[in-house]
Amino acid sequence: MAGIPAIYADWLGEALPGPVRGEARSTCEACPLCEGRFRVDVKCCGYVPRLPNYLVGRVLRAGGRGAETVRARLDARVSVTPLGLGIPPDYAAAWTLVERTTGFGTDPELVCPHFDDGRCSIWANREAVCTTWFCRLDRGAVGQAFWLELRAFLQLLERVLARHALRQVGIDPSVRPVPWGRFVDDREALFLATADAVAGLSWSEVRELGGFELSVRRRALKAAWLAREHPAPVTEPVVPGVFTASRQEGRAHLVGWSEYDALDLPDAVLDQLDDPASLPTEVVRALVDHGILVEAHQEAASRAP
């Protein structure tokens, strides 16, 4: 389970037909978007993650720099509840403004509090959004569909398990606001206790806690996994879709489905897009995955009045 936090890896191993592969083109150590889009001192970490209580506890128990950064959020007492750490309202407003103006990954004042010297200090226990966000994907939009399904699946788990953990330590999560109970003077102890409450759960127990909603999410996730791991052959006629392209030193830089996820191919490909049958099968597959080529009936529908 490449890059999946350990707490989820075994459960996903039972929920899915096979392992979850990472994205080879998203190289965080050598950020592919730090030339021209992201600041190197921000990368894709211009975001404050919500951390469910049991992940907070796991980070604290792991110690080190990650625990220090989590304690700083706890000590600030902003958007801290027994359910976990939320996004401070002032930060959310500033993030929205930057996203609409200079863009994501451009403002060092919005860098994640867990970002430490170019690395994530809580990587082993990161939450659903950070687990499933990639700048470049091997299968383009098909890969994105899988990661979005996994994100929804993990976010459901976060909600279900955070509430279950509170019940296990004697706190009713349905009360508003959720009380700290016997942990009112030692909030860190509550988060450690919730981590312990979740640690030993089997997949069958998690599945029961998630109920019908989790079973629906699992079916959708499995379908997205199969589509990503077992690509169907391109059998329908395909034509150029909506994309941008540039040439440099014999290479074509093509941007289709996502502004982040460019394809770099030999520039001769550009001259063959109107005749896809002349391209190798694997190139056609990549061009379709990234929205450079689309099925002819889709393109015709998009142009209809």
C-alpha positions in Angstrom: 0.0 0.0 0.0 2.4 2.7 -1.3 2.2 5.8 0.9 -1.1 4.9 2.6 -1.0 5.6 6.4 -0.5 2.4 8.3 -3.8 2.6 10.2 -5.7 2.2 6.9 -3.4 -0.1 4.9 -4.7 -3.4 6.3 -8.3 -2.4 6.0 -7.9 -1.3 2.4 -6.1 -4.6 1.7 -9.4 -6.3 2.6 -11.7 -3.8 1.1 -10.0 -3.8 -2.4 -9.0 -6.5 -4.8 -5.4 -5.5 -4.7 -2.8 -2.9 -3.4 -3.0 0.8 -3.8 -0.2 2.0 -6.0 1.3 5.5 -5.6 1.8 8.0 -8.4 5.3 7.8 -9.9 5.1 11.2 -11.6 4.3 13.0 -8.3 7.9 13.3 -6.9 7.6 15.3 -3.7 11.4 15.3 -3.1 11.9 16.9 -6.5 8.7 18.8 -6.8 7.7 18.9 -10.5 5.7 22.1 -10.1 8.2 24.2 -8.1 9.4 25.8 -11.3 6.7 28.2 -12.4 3.7 27.3 -10.2 4.4 26.3 -6.5 6.9 28.0 -4.2 9.6 25.6 -3.1 9.0 26.7 0.5 5.3 25.8 0.2 4.9 23.1 -2.5 1.4 21.6 -2.3 1.4 22.1 1.5 -0.4 25.5 1.4 -3.2 23.9 3.4 -4.1 23.2 7.1 -5.5 19.6 7.4 -8.4 18.6 9.6 -7.1 15.8 11.9 -9.6 13.4 13.5 -8.9 12.8 17.2 -7.4 9.3 16.8 -4.9 10.6 14.2 -4.0 13.4 16.6 -3.3 10.8 19.2 -1.2 8.7 16.8 1.0 11.7 15.9 1.4 12.6 19.6 2.4 9.0 20.4 4.9 8.9 17.5 6.7 11.9 19.0 9.3 14.0 17.2 8.7 17.1 15.2 5.2 16.0 14.2 4.1 15.8 17.8 5.5 19.3 18.4 3.5 20.8 15.6 0.3 19.1 16.8 0.9 20.4 20.3 1.2 23.9 19.0 -2.2 23.6 17.4 -3.6 22.2 20.6 -2.1 25.0 22.7 -3.5 27.6 20.4 -7.0 26.2 21.2 -8.5 27.4 17.9 -10.8 24.9 16.2 -9.9 22.2 18.7 -12.7 19.9 19.8 -12.8 16.3 21.2 -13.5 15.2 17.6 -10.1 16.5 16.5 -8.4 19.6 15.0 -10.3 21.7 12.5 -9.4 24.5 10.1 -9.2 27.9 11.8 -11.9 30.2 10.3 -9.4 33.0 9.7 -7.1 30.6 7.8 -10.0 29.3 5.7 -10.9 32.8 4.6 -7.3 33.7 3.7 -6.9 30.4 1.8 -10.0 31.1 -0.3 -8.7 34.5 -1.2 -5.2 33.2 -2.2 -6.8 30.4 -4.2 -8.8 32.9 -6.2 -5.9 35.3 -6.8 -2.2 34.1 -6.8 -3.2 30.5 -6.6 -2.7 27.4 -4.4 0.9 26.8 -3.3 2.0 30.4 -3.7 1.7 32.0 -0.3 4.2 31.0 2.5 1.9 32.5 5.1 -0.5 29.7 4.4 2.0 26.9 4.6 0.8 23.9 6.6 1.9 23.9 10.3 3.2 20.4 9.9 5.4 21.3 6.9 9.0 21.0 8.2 12.1 21.8 6.1 10.4 20.6 2.9 8.8 17.5 4.4 5.6 16.6 6.1 6.2 15.9 9.8 3.0 13.9 10.2 3.2 11.9 6.9 2.7 8.5 8.5 -0.6 9.7 10.1 -1.9 12.3 7.6 -5.6 12.7 6.9 -7.7 11.9 3.8 -7.1 15.0 1.7 -3.3 14.9 2.1 -3.3 11.1 1.5 -5.1 11.4 -1.8 -3.8 14.6 -3.4 -1.3 14.3 -6.2 -0.1 16.9 -8.7 0.5 14.5 -11.5 -1.1 11.2 -12.1 0.0 8.2 -14.2 -3.6 7.6 -15.5 -4.6 11.3 -15.5 -8.4 11.8 -15.0 -8.9 8.1 -14.5 -6.4 8.2 -11.6 -8.0 11.3 -10.2 -11.4 9.5 -10.1 -9.9 6.7 -8.0 -8.2 9.1 -5.6 -11.4 11.1 -5.1 -13.3 8.0 -4.3 -10.6 7.0 -1.8 -10.7 10.4 -0.3 -14.5 10.2 0.2 -14.0 6.6 1.7 -11.3 7.8 4.1 -13.3 10.9 5.1 -16.2 8.8 6.0 -13.9 6.6 8.1 -12.5 9.7 9.8 -16.0 10.8 10.9 -17.2 7.3 11.9 -14.0 6.4 13.8 -13.7 9.7 15.6 -17.2 9.4 17.0 -16.6 5.7 17.9 -13.4 6.6 19.7 -15.2 9.1 21.8 -17.9 6.7 22.8 -15.2 4.2 23.8 -13.7 6.8 26.3 -17.0 7.7 27.8 -18.0 10.8 25.8 -21.2 11.2 23.8 -20.4 12.7 20.4 -24.0 13.6 19.7 -24.0 16.3 22.4 -23.4 19.8 21.1 -20.9 21.1 21.8 -19.1 17.8 22.4 -17.9 17.8 26.0 -14.3 17.1 27.1 -15.6 15.0 30.1 -12.9 13.8 32.4 -10.3 15.0 30.0 -11.2 18.7 30.4 -7.9 19.4 32.1 -5.8 17.1 29.9 -6.8 17.3 26.3 -3.7 15.5 25.1 -4.7 12.5 27.2 -8.1 12.3 25.4 -6.4 12.2 21.9 -4.0 9.5 23.1 -7.0 7.5 24.4 -8.9 7.8 21.2 -5.9 6.5 19.3 -5.9 3.5 21.5 -9.6 3.0 21.0 -9.2 2.7 17.2 -5.9 0.9 17.0 -7.1 -2.6 17.4 -10.1 -2.6 15.2 -10.4 -5.3 12.5 -11.8 -4.6 9.0 -15.0 -6.5 9.9 -15.5 -4.2 13.0 -14.8 -1.1 10.9 -17.2 -2.3 8.2 -19.9 -2.7 10.8 -19.3 0.7 12.3 -19.6 2.3 8.8 -22.8 0.5 8.0 -24.6 0.9 4.7 -22.9 4.2 3.8 -19.5 2.6 4.0 -20.6 -0.4 1.9 -21.8 2.0 -0.8 -18.5 3.9 -0.7 -16.6 0.7 -0.9 -18.4 -0.4 -4.0 -17.7 2.9 -5.7 -14.0 2.7 -4.6 -13.6 -0.8 -5.9 -15.0 0.2 -9.3 -12.6 3.1 -9.5 -9.7 0.9 -8.5 -10.6 -1.6 -11.3 -10.8 1.2 -13.8 -7.4 2.5 -12.8 -5.6 -0.9 -12.6 -7.2 -2.5 -15.6 -7.6 0.1 -18.4 -10.1 -0.8 -21.0 -8.8 -0.7 -24.6 -9.7 2.5 -26.6 -12.2 1.1 -29.1 -14.3 4.2 -29.9 -13.0 6.7 -32.5 -11.1 9.5 -30.8 -10.4 13.1 -31.8 -8.5 16.0 -30.3 -10.2 17.5 -27.2 -9.6 20.8 -25.5 -6.0 21.3 -24.5 -3.0 23.5 -24.7 0.3 22.6 -26.1 3.8 24.0 -26.5 7.0 22.7 -28.1 10.5 22.9 -26.6 13.7 21.0 -27.6 11.9 18.3 -29.4 9.2 17.7 -26.8 5.5 18.5 -26.7 4.1 19.8 -23.4 0.4 19.1 -23.4 -2.1 20.2 -20.7 -5.6 18.7 -20.9 -7.7 17.6 -17.9 -5.7 19.4 -15.2 -3.5 22.5 -15.2 -1.1 20.6 -12.9 -0.9 17.4 -14.8 1.0 18.0 -18.1 2.1 15.2 -20.5 5.5 15.5 -22.0 5.9 13.5 -25.2 7.9 13.7 -28.4 6.7 16.7 -30.3 5.9 14.5 -33.4 2.8 13.5 -31.4 1.3 16.9 -32.0 1.4 16.3 -35.8 -0.4 13.0 -35.4 -3.3 14.0 -33.2 -5.6 14.3 -36.2 -4.7 10.7 -37.1 -4.7 8.8 -33.7 -4.5 5.5 -35.5 -0.9 6.3 -36.4 0.1 6.5 -32.7 1.2 3.6 -30.5 -1.6 2.1 -28.4 0.0 3.2 -25.1 0.4 6.8 -26.3 -3.3 6.9 -27.3 -4.2 5.5 -23.9 -2.2 8.2 -22.1 -3.7 10.9 -24.4 -7.2 9.8 -23.6 -6.5 9.5 -19.9 -5.3 13.1 -19.8 -8.1 14.5 -21.9 -5.9 15.3 -25.0 -7.9 12.9 -27.1 -11.6 12.3 -26.4 -14.2 10.0 -27.9 -15.6 11.5 -31.0 -19.2 11.5 -29.8 -18.2 13.4 -26.7 -16.6 16.1 -28.7 -19.6 16.4 -31.0 -21.9 16.7 -28.0 -19.8 19.4 -26.4 -20.1 21.5 -29.6 -23.8 21.0 -30.0 -25.9 24.2 -29.5 
